[in-house]
Amino acid sequence: MEEKINTTIRATTENYDEYGDTTFDYGNYEELCEKKEVRQFAQIFLPAFYAVAFVIGVAGNSLVVAIYSYYKKMKSKTDVYLLNLAVADLLLLFTLPFWATNAAVGWQFGIFMCKITSALYTINFSSGMQFLACISLDRYFAVTKAPSAQPVGKMGRVICLFVWSTSMLLSIPDLYFSTVKEHNNKHACLPVYPKDKVKQTTVLIQILEIVFCFLLPFLVMVFCYASMAKIVLKTPNIKRSRSLKVLLAVVGVFLVTQLPYNVIKFWRAIDIIYALITSCSMSRTIDIMIQVTESLALFHCCLNPVLYAFMGTTFKCYISKIAKRCGSLRRQRIHSTEEFSMHSENHVEETSSFSI
């Protein structure tokens, strides 16, 4: 017999679940809303998407960390920010197997890992967005201002410490409220807020995340890259075309990946207060849109190595060196294997002729 789960649409959000199983409460409606198809979509879509993002993102960001660790010296604050961005993206990606399991079969890792994984997700997602803003500012000052005499390492460490500290503060609600709860006949890792303050707490957290993880980084990027574009337009045509393409790609990818998720997130926060969603079909649509747009926003960490590191000539040279080194090591292994094989064959032939 098919499992049938009904959710009552009421006026408050009791359990805010990132995977679309949110219970809404609208006082003027007594409609039962079945969310089974939303959960079925999450069970298929999220694990598949997370698997692809994990493989692509870990490969790209690991390469950035490897280049900075073994080849490239950090000569500017941008290098410091790029390394921290790659580390943040890697830590974020390492939480995806846990969320894929949560979406597919429910949470299997206990309350402690639920809290840690939720906090890590928020820390690294928010720090990644802030490091993008830092890169924009550093590029802006490099183009428009004279180079600073202050040591790069000291200033870079101070700014990175500030970014990580801000991100950790944003993760405190996840660390405190996240728990494992029986939800739709399986265990789920989700935040459970106090019932008397669930609306206020949820809306406050949503707005803070939108401001620090999207709005402020986006405004900084628009200002910096718009100012840089004005200067680039005055350069010779050969350099102008490539530079403008890079600037447009950075801003365009940020908008495409982050804007849809934050618009839906803001709409959902406003809905908690004003009850804008008044039908079951609309509620299901929003739940699915949250899953899709959040996954798209997450995919930005897979694109960061391409947009910020691999486009540079220096990084291309280092990648070429790594590829050549890997190729030479592979050829050496093949050659040594062939020599061992030939030696083994000769030894066998001598032994068999002697025995005859």
TAVENPE-V165755 format. One record per residue. N is the residue number from 0. PSI is psi in degrees with one decimal (999 if undefined). OMEGA is omega as a letter, one per 20 degrees, with the letter a starting at -180 (NA if undefined). Layout:
# TAVENPE-V165755
n = (N:N)
psi = (PSI:PSI)
omega = (OMEGA:OMEGA)
This chain:
# TAVENPE-V165755
n = (0:1:2:3:4:5:6:7:8:9:10:11:12:13:14:15:16:17:18:19:20:21:22:23:24:25:26:27:28:29:30:31:32:33:34:35:36:37:38:39:40:41:42:43:44:45:46:47:48:49:50:51:52:53:54:55:56:57:58:59:60:61:62:63:64:65:66:67:68:69:70:71:72:73:74:75:76:77:78:79:80:81:82:83:84:85:86:87:88:89:90:91:92:93:94:95:96:97:98:99:100:101:102:103:104:105:106:107:108:109:110:111:112:113:114:115:116:117:118:119:120:121:122:123:124:125:126:127:128:129:130:131:132:133:134:135:136:137:138:139:140:141:142:143:144:145:146:147:148:149:150:151:152:153:154:155:156:157:158:159:160:161:162:163:164:165:166:167:168:169:170:171:172:173:174:175:176:177:178:179:180:181:182:183:184:185:186:187:188:189:190:191:192:193:194:195:196:197:198:199:200:201:202:203:204:205:206:207:208:209:210:211:212:213:214:215:216:217:218:219:220:221:222:223:224:225:226:227:228:229:230:231:232:233:234:235:236:237:238:239:240:241:242:243:244:245:246:247:248:249:250:251:252:253:254:255:256:257:258:259:260:261:262:263:264:265:266:267:268:269:270:271:272:273:274:275:276:277:278:279:280:281:282:283:284:285:286:287:288:289:290:291:292:293:294:295:296:297:298:299:300:301:302:303:304:305:306:307:308:309:310:311:312:313:314:315:316:317:318:319:320:321:322:323:324:325:326:327:328:329:330:331:332:333:334:335:336:337:338:339:340:341:342:343:344:345:346:347:348:349:350:351:352:353:354:355)
psi = (135.3:139.9:133.3:119.6:124.5:140.2:128.1:131.2:113.9:-160.0:-7.8:155.0:110.6:-46.8:106.3:108.8:123.1:-16.0:20.7:17.4:30.6:139.6:117.2:156.7:109.6:117.4:-27.7:4.5:136.7:43.0:136.5:126.2:115.7:123.9:19.5:-41.7:-28.3:-43.8:-36.6:-40.6:-44.6:-38.8:-27.2:-49.6:-49.8:-48.6:-40.4:-45.3:-44.0:-35.3:-45.6:-46.9:-39.0:-47.5:-49.7:-46.9:-43.1:-39.9:-49.8:-49.0:-32.9:-36.3:-40.5:-47.1:-40.6:-41.4:-44.2:-29.9:-35.3:-18.8:-58.7:130.6:144.0:99.7:-14.4:168.2:-30.7:-39.9:-42.3:-44.7:-38.1:-40.5:-45.1:-35.9:-43.2:-39.7:-44.1:-42.5:-39.8:-45.4:-36.1:-43.7:-32.8:-14.6:-14.1:-40.1:-35.0:-43.4:-30.7:-42.3:-41.7:-41.5:-35.0:-51.2:1.3:166.6:129.6:9.8:6.5:168.1:-41.4:-48.6:-30.3:-47.3:-46.3:-45.4:-41.3:-43.5:-42.9:-40.4:-48.8:-43.3:-49.3:-29.6:-47.8:-40.6:-35.8:-43.9:-39.4:-35.1:-30.9:-41.0:-39.6:-41.6:-41.7:-45.9:-43.2:-40.5:-37.9:-47.7:-33.0:-32.3:-39.3:-21.0:165.1:147.2:140.5:145.1:-10.1:140.6:133.5:-43.7:-44.4:-51.8:-41.6:-42.3:-38.8:-46.1:-41.4:-40.1:-40.1:-43.1:-47.5:-37.7:-43.2:-41.9:-37.8:-37.2:-39.4:-23.3:-8.3:-45.0:-38.1:-42.1:-34.6:-44.9:-21.0:137.3:170.4:127.0:146.9:117.8:114.1:50.1:19.8:159.9:139.0:143.1:113.4:157.5:133.4:109.5:159.4:135.0:-31.5:-14.2:23.5:-40.6:-50.5:-42.7:-46.0:-47.1:-42.6:-45.5:-41.9:-46.2:-41.4:-42.9:-38.8:-42.9:-50.1:-27.3:-9.2:-58.7:-53.4:-48.6:-38.2:-44.1:-41.1:-45.1:-43.3:-46.4:-49.2:-48.4:-28.8:-42.5:-40.4:-35.8:-36.6:-40.3:-40.0:-34.9:-19.1:-4.7:166.7:153.5:-33.8:-46.2:-29.7:-46.7:-49.1:-42.9:-41.8:-37.9:-41.3:-45.7:-44.9:-37.3:-43.3:-50.5:-41.7:-45.0:-39.7:-45.1:-46.5:-39.0:-33.3:-33.2:-48.4:-44.1:-42.8:-30.2:-47.7:-39.9:-42.6:-41.8:-40.6:-37.0:-42.4:-35.7:-33.9:-34.5:-47.0:0.2:61.7:-30.2:117.2:9.7:153.2:-40.8:-39.7:-39.7:-43.3:-40.5:-43.8:-40.4:-44.3:-39.6:-36.2:-44.5:-46.9:-47.3:-34.4:-37.9:-39.9:-41.7:-37.8:-31.9:-15.1:-32.0:-18.9:-25.8:-18.8:-44.9:-38.0:-45.2:-37.9:-22.7:-56.8:-15.5:-23.6:146.2:-39.8:-45.3:-36.6:-38.6:-43.2:-39.2:-40.0:-40.0:-44.5:-42.8:-42.8:-40.2:-43.6:-39.3:-41.8:-39.2:-38.3:-41.6:-37.9:-41.2:-44.8:-42.9:-44.5:-35.7:-40.6:-40.2:-42.5:-39.6:-44.2:-41.4:-40.1:-40.6:-44.7:-40.0:-38.6:-40.4:-42.0:-39.8:-42.9:-35.9:-34.6:-37.1:-26.1:999)
omega = (a:r:a:a:r:r:a:r:a:a:r:r:a:a:r:a:a:a:r:r:a:r:r:a:r:a:a:a:r:a:r:a:r:a:a:a:r:r:r:r:a:a:a:a:a:r:a:a:a:r:r:a:a:a:a:a:r:r:a:a:r:r:r:r:a:a:r:a:a:a:a:r:a:a:a:r:r:r:r:a:r:r:r:r:r:r:r:r:r:r:r:a:a:r:a:r:r:a:r:r:r:a:a:a:a:a:a:a:r:a:a:r:r:a:a:a:r:r:r:r:a:a:a:r:a:r:r:r:a:r:r:r:r:r:r:r:a:r:r:a:r:a:a:a:r:r:a:r:a:a:a:a:a:a:r:r:r:a:r:r:r:a:a:r:r:r:r:r:r:a:a:r:r:a:a:a:a:r:r:a:r:a:a:r:r:r:a:r:a:r:r:a:r:a:a:a:a:a:a:a:a:a:a:a:r:a:r:r:r:a:a:a:r:a:a:r:a:r:r:a:a:r:a:a:r:r:r:r:r:r:a:a:r:a:r:a:a:a:a:a:a:a:r:r:r:r:a:r:a:a:a:r:r:a:a:a:a:a:a:a:a:r:r:r:r:r:a:r:r:r:r:a:a:r:a:a:a:r:a:a:r:r:r:r:r:r:r:r:r:a:a:a:r:r:r:r:r:a:r:a:r:a:a:r:a:a:a:a:a:r:a:a:a:a:r:r:r:r:r:r:r:r:r:a:r:r:r:r:r:r:r:r:r:a:r:r:r:r:r:a:r:r:a:a:r:a:a:a:r:a:a:r:r:a:r:NA)
